Amino acid sequence: MALDFKHASLVEGVRFTAQVGVPNVVQGLFKKRPGVVSTVGRLPADALAYRLVAGLAEKYGPDPFWVRVGGDEALLLTHPDDIHTVLGGSPSPFASDPDAKRKGMTAFQPTALTISRGDLWADRRAFAEAVLQTGSPLHSLAATFAAVAAQEADALVAGGDLSFEAINAAFQRLTRRVVLGTAAADDTALTDQLGELMAAGNKMPGEPAEGYDAFHARLAEYVAAPDADALTGLVAGAPSTDETDVPGQLIHWLFAMGDTLPTNLYRALALLAAHPEALARVREEATAKGAGGTDGSRAVGAGAVEAVAGSAYLAGCILEAMRLWPTTGLFGRVQAEEVRWKNGQKTPAGTQLLIHNLFNHRNRERIPFADRFAPEEWSEGTAGDDWSFNFFSHGPQGCPGAGMSIFLGQAFLGRLLAQATPRITAGASLDAAKPLPYGWDVYTATIALDPIA
């Protein structure tokens, strides 16, 4: 006999909308609004959202349960088994293009892999995996990319104190070089164009924003003149069709590497500033593996590149920043067809499903290290196999560029930390002896880079 899932009350739905849904929207779903992010952080909205969802999960879980978001009900998933079912069942029957996401992303990447379905999804996924070399221990251009990361990191160390704006600008430049090539290194206008389109996406227009065609044409020029030392140099050898829209696929790589990754790296730096023992271990790891060989030239020895990729504890520091403070606090799926759940309940096509990353990442009932900085859980533990942690998603629609993102982060942070010691000088302080907060605002922070004597 089928059992209906439990329903949160109308009042609880109003609270969920106000404390979880609205803060995500007003901060900017695709292009963050720094002033709003800082204001929301002072409430503190992240802590309020966590406590609400924790209370709902205790009351209605562990199975999925219905909660009202605005005028509609959605199934909220709080157990890793159910998350596994949904993410493992993407893109069908659980598609990754719920209405709000599709309407927003259409403004700046209407042909994106993540909002594609069926054969079109398979076509674009095959292209992305070929160029990004998903699952490979090392990308074929890893040496070049490590050198680029070293060069951009060196420029930051020379600049002294580090703001988020500075690390973001450096990583945007790095991203343009990695994705498009040397000719795009100083093309800040391209990044500005993308930022404007993403800002338009915050309004969820459901159609390409004004300026999209010109932006797409500009990307197409880089694709037509590929750089052998960049991802564009691999495009010709990747499977594609007329439906792939190659320039359109590059947009997501620019968006993910150039906006999201620097936020995570800045937070990782802050965590290392507050955890000197972890910082010491990062440096010990680098010394043991000889990762200092990344000299910033265009050619980096294979041993040095393998050392960067093998810096598992440093990678764990980056992954912990992403776990503790997910840049996407809430994401959704939508049923492409009717689904029968393990309790016998059927839910129809069009059913919305929500995964609250912040709660799942910090659930004290399931995660012993929920509120502390624990890189070792990634380097030596099993955190990487836990479907509670979904900053890169999981399953067939897991991020095809996850490995490249972490490699770039390792190369960049490793280079910074080989030359300087981070120290938080402005913004929210962090105390290794206390539970870490549910949010850490990058926009109000400054991190000093004290040169190593």
Buried (B, 14 or more C-beta within 10 A) or exposed (E): EEEEBBBBEEEBBEBBBBBBBBBBBBBBBBBBBBEBBBBBBEEBBBBBBBEBBBEBBEEBBBBBBBBBBBEEBBBBBBBBEBBBBBBBBBBEBBBBBBBBBBBBBBBBBBBBBBBBBEEBBBBBBBBBBBBBBBEEEBBEBBBBBBBBBBBBBBBBBEEEEBBBEBBBBBBBBBBBBBBBBEBBBEBEEBBEBBBBBBBBBBEBBEEBBEBBEEBBEBBBEBBEEBBEBBBBBBBEEBEBEEEBBBBBBBBBBBBBBBBBBBBBBBBBBBBBBBBEEBBEBBBEBBEEBBBBBBBBEEEBBEEBBBBBBBBBBBBBBBBBBBBBBBBBBBBBBBBBEEBEBEEEBEBEEEBBBBBBBBBBBBBEEBBEBBBBBBBBBBBEBEBEEBBBBBBBBBBBBBBBBBBBBBBBBBBBBBBBBBBBBBBBEEBBEBEBEEEBBBBBBBBBBBBBBEEEE
